[in-house]
Amino acid sequence: MNKKILSLVLALVMVLGSFGFVSAQTGNQKVDWLIEEGLVLGDAGGYRLNDPIRRSEVAAMVARALDAESASELLKGIPCAFSDVPLSHWANGYINYSTSMQYVNGYPDGTFGPDRNISYAEIITILVRTTEAEVNTTGFTGEQWATPYIIEAIEQGITQGVTVPDSNYNAAATREKVFEMVYNTVMKRLMAEREVYKAIVVENERVGNLDENEVAVVILGEGTNSPEAELRFEKDDEVTLLLTSGMDPEMLLGKVVDVTIDKDDNLVGAVVDGSYDYYTGPFAAMDLEIMLSTGDYFDVIEEASSSRSIEQLYGVYLNEEAYDYLDYVEDNDSSDGTLDGAFVAEFARVTVKGDVVFFIEAYMFEDIAPVIDVEDDGEEIMVWTDYPSADEDSYFLDHVVGFEAGDFFEMELSEVKAGDVVHVYDGYAIVRTDGEFTGEYERIRESSDVFYVEIDDELFQIRATNNKRPVYTINGSNFFTLMDINAADDLIFLEDDEVRFLLDVNDSLQLISGQIEVSEKMILVSDSGTRDLDVLLMDGSEESYRTDNFSVLLRRNPSGSAGLDDFTRGSVGYLIYDGSLIDRLVRIATPEYIEANAENVLKDSRGRLEIDQSRMTIATESKIYDFTSKTNVFIVNTEADVATRIDNISIRELMDTIDSDSELRALVITNKDITDMNLGNKISVGSSDSTAHTIVFTDFVLDDEFVDVEILLLEYAFNPSRDDEITGTNAEGDSVDFDVADFAVLPSMSTDELVELVLEDGKVIAANVLLDSDSVRFEVTSISTRNERISLDGEEFWLAPDYMVFGDSSVRSGDTVSVVFNPEIDIEVEIIFVR
């Protein structure tokens, strides 16, 4: 079709209604097509289908459509041949051009009628002229002048389905009737240059070697083509088509579609054939037979039985890898641990009709997880993991496919959001975007060892496979893995409450969240009084709580009632509180219990502690335990059953700072231990006896890299029950003082004693008296710093290269001294104290 003529037809549409896009609203299929194609847009008055259009508007449209704006501008200053079009008329130039080209004519009386409404006869004549048809008008005048054009329009199908009221073609044409005739004219021309086929979409960029805007189809048969259409493809041809704007390659994959193709292999139209069923969900594949989760069976036909038949399987994929069907079953049969001639895919899209399957795209997921947050436009997707416990983790995916309302759609990583559910496989993921709901939690149901959560009278399965399990939270912040067999107990506090929940693509539960206010936590006691309790928390903070007449204090190991004096420094407890008041406090372990029951942390053949931070495991004498990011980790060093060093610490910090020669021990309190203690907690932790809820390390020794040593000659006596600072003179003669760490247990020390202080972060954590008033005294017989020798009571010793002198600035013969020998070389003097 001539491009200018087509432009003219489309421009006619534009003058009747502004160019744009809206959804079809009229109920007239032809008009709605023009609307959906963006060729007609209603205004404030709607589509105004019963309104007419003026002849001057049509003349202007013709000129503009033929790129004759400049020519019309030149003709604007030339008097019009029609008496009713003055030089000043806004459309003078357009009327001059359109009439000179004989697209629009005037009346025999020498008028044009610029403000007259265009008639059916006139618009039909214009449309026929756009087809460049030869029309003989000889002998047709008066009211019959347009009869040849009307006959031609009928023959060409321009007026097909258009009813002219009372067959009065000289009446003003309504916009609706004009739209219908324009549709007929456009479609006749377009369909002569386009081909329509029944086809199945078998590849897109993700599963085939195609560009992102291409799909591959297999031709199943001819469609409703125009008689003028020239068909280039036959049944079973595979054709690569270029998608046009608005077409989704993910939604089309696997669908049987009536496709409209232009001569450049652009897919300009695609209507999904609703006579086929497009199933999504798990299914079982067997020897030339599949079964959907609905219980329906379908035959697998690898090759059609005749040249006319289209009943066969046109594509099989698993995690985007193409298969022959029998290889698909055989290669994956053992994935469930059995060789039974069947393979159950976790999820799939399957096209079926009658009792035959036409297309399969299946998936097996590494992980199914709710999205917590998205960073860097989807570069990092943070999720809740469920193995071994609910923890935050991140995925850095290559590509995602959206899933919503039971169908797939094209999706960008940047479009993933919190509340979506990702189904991860091979660096890709299917993302369910409409799986977030709210409802009233009722109870847990069980049938044939499968557990379901019941919400608003609907059942949703609780999956029991690692990395596919749901997570739950009672208060919206503390998340845990929901184990199916423990679910009734774990969710008991949510009964009859409104919950938020997420479902995966199979409508199985992935997250359930309540909003119950929970005030409880594991604590490490730092100090206690008659009414007050100071505690260390997991996050490193220190807080104080107070008892009142309603506070309940209990103990375990042994069990019974307790008072605050039972919560000595270094005790581990579980606290339920209201603001700063203690509601319920349970002592779980004292320093004595920790000392008696902690087990050695094992070491490997190279002497390294068997604490694996990547696998999150710790090996003790009796067992290997899992730990999580929520596991409470404390240090309680003891001396004579009294807590010395107490601290909260992360596993990473512990491994980074511990002396590698430490004989570290650990008391592991598991989730099962916490559950069995019946602490009155609302935050349920499950019953795993291999997941650590709390680890208390003892015999922790800080690596020398993280401590400093200072030698001081004390200026003031130090009383550990009274003083929190140590003051003395160093080897340079400077007076210095150091604060004592809260957890340090130090001996009493007197003035003029020489002491060794061990410092961590500038605070004293340990002290040792090197020389006191009872230390052995020697007379210096001679000293030679040049020869690095000293003679004490006539016996000669080496001087250490960095030896220190206290009590005087130098050492001379005849001085009385006490000395500190190198513990490894007893003939080497390290420190000299001049008396």
Buried (B, 14 or more C-beta within 10 A) or exposed (E): BEEEBBBBBBBBBBBBBEEEEBEBEBEBEBBBBBBEBBBBBBEEEEBBBEBBBBBBBBBBBBBBBBEBEEBBEEBBEEEBEBEBBEEEBEBBBBBBBBBEBEBBBBEEEEEBBBEBBBBBBBBBBBBBBBBEEEBEEEEBEEEBBBBBBBEBBEEBBBBBEBEBEEEEBEBBBBBBBBBBBBBBBBBBBBBBBBBBBBBBBBBBBBBBEBEEBBBBBBBBEBBEBBEEBEEEBEBBEEBBBBBBEEBBBBBBBBBBBBBBBBEEBBBBBBEBBEEBBBBBBBBBBBEBBBBBBEEEEBBBBEEBEEEEEBBBBBBBBBBBEBBEBBEBBBBBBEEEEEEEEBBBBBBBBBBBBEEBBBBBBBBBBBBBBBBBEBEEEBEBBBBBBBBBBBBEEEBEBEEBBBBBEEBBBBBEBEBBBEBBBBBBBBEBBBBBBBBBBEBBBBBBBEEEEEBBBBBEEEBBBBBBEEBBBBBBBBBBEBBBBBBBBBBBBBBEBBEEBEBBBBBBBBBBBBBBBBBBEBEBBBBBBBBBEEEBBBBBBBEEEEBEBBBEEEBBBBBBEEEEEBEBEBBBBBBBBBBBBBEEEBBBBBBBBBBBBBBEBBBBBBBEEEEEBEBBEEEBBBBBEEEEBBBBEBBBBBBBBBEEBBBBBBBBBBBEEBBEBBBEEBEBBBBBBBBBBBBEBEBEBBBBBBBBEBBBBBBBBBBBBBEEEEBEEBBBBBBBBBEBEEBEEBBBBBBEEEEBEBBBBBBBBBEBBBEBBBBBBBBBEEBBBBBEBBBBEEBEBBEBBBBEEEEBBBBBEEEEBBBBEEBBBBBBEEBEEEBEBBBBBBEEEEEBBBBBBBB
